[in-house]
């Protein structure tokens, strides 16, 4: 298995949206290090904020009103340096791929300009009535494609 190589913040496209995330006591284990599963919650919260704040699509309305799910078919993380209670991460969102019923996001959590954690998420658009995949709604697909194009073909180094 190839190991992901951490990047630095200056390697990300300048157009990349980010969110500052403070690390709280309740997210950490007794050693004061973020408990591994909590990164998935951190990343999911950042993705929800990215939809609402940057793409200008109300993430909660997609699920609640439009009855469209965007659950994960794949979720993975690579950990490079520990993240401690009281620190602040800046999490950057990259659109890696947009398909007809799914999209892939990479999230880069930076600490002091160095990548601490990287998450990859493949989300599938589904009907919340049938729980089966559906075509991605045009407004979501258009927003994702537009954001992806602004990333100037960025690809993080995957392996060494």
N, C-alpha and C positions, 0 to 999 in steps of 0.2 A: 504494500500500500504506500502510495506516495504521500509525503507530508507537505501540507500547505506552508508557504513561506510568508512570514509577516511583512507587511508593507508599512510605509510611513505616510503620515497624513499628506505630505506634499506630493505624493504620487497619485493622489485622487484627483479627478477632474475638478476644476474650480467651480463648476456649476452644480456640484453634488450637494443636495440638501442634507442638513444634519440637525441633531437634537442633543442638547446637553442633558445628561442623566446623572443626578447625584446618587451615590450609593449609600443606602441606609442600613442601620443596625439589623433590621429584620430581614434583610436580604443575604445576610452573612452567616457562616458557620461559626462555631465557638472560637476558631482561630482568627476571626475577623476578615476572612476571605469570602468573596461572593460564592454562595452555594451554587454549584454547577447548574442545576435545573432552573434557577432563577434567571439565568441569562435568556432563556426562551421567553419568559414573561417580559423581561426588559425589552427584548427585540420585538415581541408582538406589540407592546405598547408604543414603541417607536414607529412601527409600521402603521398602526391606527392613526397616530398623529400626522404622519407623512401624508396619508390619504386626505385627511381633513385640512391640514394646514398648507400643504404644498400643492397637491393635485386638485384641491378644492372640491373633493367628492366626500360627502359625509359617510364615513365608514360604517357608523352605527345604523344609518338609514338604509344602507345596502342590505344589511342583515334584517333589521327590524321591519322596514317598510316594503322594501323590494323583494324580500324573502329569498335573497341570493346568498349562499354560503361561499366563503373563500377559505375553506379548510386546507390544511397542509397534507400533501401526499408525500412530502419529504421534508425533513428538518435535520440539519446537522450543524455542528460548531467545531471550530478549531480554536484551541486555547494556546496563547503564546506567552503571556505574562500575567501574574496574579493581579486581581483587582480587589482593593481593600476597602473596608468600611471608611466612610468619610471622603473617599476620592470621587472625582467627577469624570465621567466618560463623555466623549463626544461621539455619537453614533451616526454614521453616514450610510445612506441608502443608495444602492446601485441596482438598476434593473439589468439583469443578465440576459433574460430571454422573455419574449411575449409570444404566446401561442394562441390558438383559437379558443381554448377553454382553460388555459393555465398560464401562469407566469412564474418566473424565478427571480428572487431578490437575493442579493448579497448585502449583508449589513456588516460594516467595519466599525468596531468599537475601539476608539483611540484613547490612549492615556498618555498625556504629555507628548502628543504627536506620533506615538508608536502604537502599532496595532496590538491590542491586548487580546481581543476575541473577534473571530469572524463567524457569522452565521449565514447559512444558505437555506432558503425556504422556497419550496415549490408549492404554490397555492393553486387549487383547482376551483373554478366557479361551478357551483352546484345549485340545483333547485332545493330549497328547504322544504318543499312539499314532497318531492319524490326521493330526495337525497341521491340524485344521479347527476353526472356532469351535464352542464349546459354550455352553449356558446357564451363567450364573454360579452357582456353588454358593450355597445359601441362607445359610450362615454368613458368607461373604464379602460378599454383597449386603446382608445385614442390618447388618453392621458398617459398611459404606460409607455406607449410607443414614442410619444413626444419627449418624455423624460429620458428614455433610453437613448434617443438620438442626441440629446444634449450631453450625454456622457462620453462623447467623442471616441467610441469604440474601446472604452476602458476594459481591461481584463486583468484581474489580480494574478500574480504568479501563483500557479497551482501546486507546483512540486519542485523539489530540488534533487 
